[in-house]
């Protein structure tokens, strides 16, 4: 039996969604974030030393990192429905987006989240101009043009095809759902109709709704 250690307002919803798409049996152990720090609870360190989610257990073995968990679950349960045939053009696109989610998209989104929190954090009045200058420098020197390039490329990709690997839904669409949701939460989504439409297509899938039922209210940190 698969056990998913599921943290609220985290990326672990994608693992539940994938399992529902695969039709696999699993159990969920839910964890709440610390109300003050928003960090994961220390109990997760009993499962994996980093104490982060998602983490899955399968037959006594622990799999951390969303991508590693995805590959394990696909190796075990997929019959070809969620992963294109290796060597095909669709597989090349699938593999790119499966890794781009955490390798390219999430780092920039996390930086954006931290900058927003830095701006809103309580601090002495004399420190606020310094903080604003630092935030502005990171945005103008790196973040703004990086985000524009990343999500412009994603928007163009979804203009050309219904799903990221081609006409068929794959696990890469599940993996990329969290970066798209985090981007939408910033309020920028109106300028990216193809990303918005892809998000809605994903949420309309029955497996998505079942994952929400199993994991609890689906939300992300802002």
C-alpha positions in Angstrom: 0.0 0.0 0.0 1.2 3.5 -0.9 1.2 6.0 1.9 1.3 9.7 0.9 2.5 12.2 3.6 0.5 15.1 2.5 1.2 18.7 3.7 -1.5 21.4 3.4 -0.9 24.2 0.9 2.0 22.3 -0.7 3.0 20.6 -3.9 2.0 17.2 -2.6 -1.5 17.5 -4.0 0.0 16.6 -7.3 1.0 13.1 -6.0 -2.6 12.5 -4.9 -3.8 13.6 -8.3 -1.3 11.3 -10.1 -2.4 8.4 -8.0 -6.0 9.0 -8.8 -5.2 9.2 -12.5 -3.4 5.9 -12.2 -6.2 4.3 -10.3 -3.8 3.1 -7.6 -4.8 2.4 -4.0 -3.2 4.5 -1.4 -3.7 6.1 2.0 -3.1 9.7 3.1 -1.5 11.1 6.2 -2.3 14.8 6.5 -0.1 17.4 8.1 -0.8 21.0 8.9 1.7 23.9 8.6 2.8 25.8 11.7 0.3 28.7 12.1 3.1 31.2 12.9 6.0 30.2 10.6 4.0 28.3 7.9 6.7 25.6 8.0 6.1 21.9 7.9 5.6 20.2 11.2 8.6 18.4 12.8 6.8 15.1 12.5 7.7 14.9 8.8 11.4 14.5 9.8 10.4 11.1 11.1 9.7 10.1 7.6 12.6 11.8 5.8 15.5 13.8 7.3 14.6 17.0 5.3 11.1 17.0 6.8 9.4 18.2 3.6 6.4 17.0 1.6 5.5 15.3 -0.6 7.0 12.1 0.7 5.6 8.6 -0.2 6.2 5.2 1.4 5.9 2.1 -0.6 6.6 -1.3 0.8 9.0 0.1 3.4 10.9 2.3 1.0 10.7 6.1 1.2 10.6 8.4 -1.9 11.1 12.1 -1.4 11.1 14.9 -4.1 8.0 15.1 -6.3 9.7 14.2 -9.5 11.3 11.0 -7.9 7.9 10.1 -6.5 6.3 10.6 -9.9 8.8 8.4 -11.6 8.4 5.6 -9.1 4.6 5.6 -9.3 4.7 5.7 -13.1 7.2 2.9 -13.2 4.9 0.8 -10.9 1.4 1.6 -12.1 1.4 3.4 -15.5 0.3 1.3 -18.5 1.3 3.9 -21.0 -1.7 6.2 -20.5 0.2 9.0 -18.7 3.7 8.6 -20.2 4.3 8.6 -23.9 6.4 5.9 -25.6 10.1 6.5 -25.1 11.8 7.7 -28.2 8.7 9.4 -29.5 8.5 13.2 -30.0 5.8 13.4 -27.4 8.1 11.7 -24.9 10.7 14.4 -25.4 8.2 17.1 -24.6 6.8 15.1 -21.7 10.2 14.6 -20.1 11.1 18.3 -20.5 8.0 19.6 -18.8 8.2 16.9 -16.1 11.6 18.3 -15.0 11.0 22.0 -15.9 8.3 22.3 -13.2 10.8 22.0 -10.3 14.0 22.8 -12.2 13.0 26.1 -13.9 9.6 27.3 -12.8 9.4 26.7 -9.1 12.7 28.4 -8.1 11.6 31.7 -9.7 8.1 31.4 -8.1 9.6 30.8 -4.7 11.9 33.9 -5.1 8.8 35.9 -6.0 7.0 34.6 -2.9 9.9 35.5 -0.6 10.2 39.0 -2.1 6.5 39.6 -1.4 7.0 38.5 2.2 10.1 40.6 2.6 8.1 43.7 1.5 5.3 42.9 4.0 7.5 41.9 6.9 7.5 44.1 10.0 10.8 46.0 10.3 12.2 49.3 11.7 11.2 52.3 9.5 14.8 53.0 8.6 15.3 49.5 7.2 12.2 49.6 4.9 13.9 51.7 2.2 16.8 49.3 2.1 14.5 46.3 1.9 12.6 47.9 -0.9 15.8 48.7 -2.8 16.9 45.1 -2.4 13.6 43.7 -3.6 13.5 46.1 -6.5 17.0 45.1 -7.5 16.3 41.4 -7.6 13.1 42.0 -9.6 14.6 44.3 -12.1 17.9 42.5 -12.4 16.6 38.9 -12.6 13.1 38.0 -11.7 10.8 40.0 -14.0 12.5 39.1 -17.2 13.0 35.5 -16.1 9.3 35.1 -15.3 8.3 36.7 -18.5 10.4 34.3 -20.5 9.3 31.2 -18.6 5.6 31.9 -18.7 5.7 33.4 -22.2 7.2 30.1 -23.4 4.6 28.1 -21.5 1.8 30.3 -23.0 3.1 29.7 -26.5 3.4 26.0 -26.0 -0.2 25.7 -24.9 -1.3 27.7 -27.9 0.0 25.0 -30.2 -1.4 22.0 -28.3 -4.0 21.1 -25.8 -1.6 19.5 -23.3 2.1 19.9 -22.8 3.3 16.8 -24.5 0.8 16.9 -27.3 -2.9 16.1 -27.8 -3.0 13.7 -24.9 -2.9 14.4 -21.1 0.2 13.1 -19.4 1.8 13.2 -16.0 3.8 16.2 -17.1 0.5 18.2 -17.0 0.0 17.1 -13.4 3.6 18.1 -12.5 3.3 21.6 -14.1 -0.1 22.3 -12.5 1.5 23.7 -9.3 3.7 26.3 -11.1 0.7 27.3 -13.1 -1.5 27.7 -10.0 1.2 29.6 -8.2 1.6 31.9 -11.2 -2.2 32.4 -11.3 -2.2 33.3 -7.6 0.1 36.3 -8.4 -2.7 37.8 -10.4 -0.9 37.7 -13.8 -3.0 35.0 -15.4 -5.3 37.3 -17.3 -2.6 38.1 -19.8 -2.0 34.3 -20.3 -5.3 32.8 -21.5 -3.8 29.5 -22.7 -2.3 28.8 -19.3 -5.6 29.8 -17.6 -7.5 27.4 -20.0 -5.0 24.6 -19.3 -5.5 25.0 -15.6 -9.3 24.8 -16.0 -9.0 21.7 -18.1 -6.9 20.0 -15.5 -9.2 20.9 -12.6 -12.1 19.6 -14.6 -10.7 16.1 -14.6 -12.5 13.7 -12.3 -9.2 12.5 -10.8 -8.4 16.1 -9.7 -11.7 16.3 -7.8 -11.0 12.9 -6.1 -7.6 14.0 -5.1 -9.1 17.1 -3.4 -11.6 14.8 -1.6 -8.8 12.6 -0.3 -6.3 15.4 0.6 -8.6 18.1 1.9 -9.0 21.7 0.7 -6.7 22.5 -2.1 -4.9 25.8 -1.8 -1.4 27.2 -2.2 0.7 29.5 -0.1 0.6 33.2 -1.2 
